[in-house]
């Protein structure tokens, strides 16, 4: 995600972004352009699809809608991103070509090429622009980290693994089992992580 933008400028804006080839995927953060990584892995896409398919029925009939990438989100004139998944609860934000302003919830599914961007640059950006809740999803080990906005910073709320039922802190209707999200074979080189229950320490209160 460090290729130069289509034309050399010190700062890029929404107007610049709209002139770039539609077949190319770019994001602008703080006026700096970032080329999107090559096509995501099939597992990444499966996770995004499964998250969306679980959220959509829970939100259907209400004011909130779930959408998946590629969908342009214009957070400011110098910040344009394409989150993996987003939830918008204000119909006025939904334009013909993009989402205007911060979604209520954003989900990013990590990959080796995007983890630094998602954990650092985008986390700071989403907080600064007012995204109320941010989920960071790790494909393996299977984790969903939920962060909640407090003023202009995120505070960790909860971390869920594949045995848990993930729940949004701000939208309780969003709640589903993660076992169905992470139900796929391990890739080459991955190993199962076992949680070992050790006996109480010899001198602990539990041992008495």
Order of alpha helices (4+ residues) and beta strands (2+ residues): alpha-beta-beta-alpha-beta-beta-beta-beta-beta-beta-alpha-beta-beta-beta-beta-beta
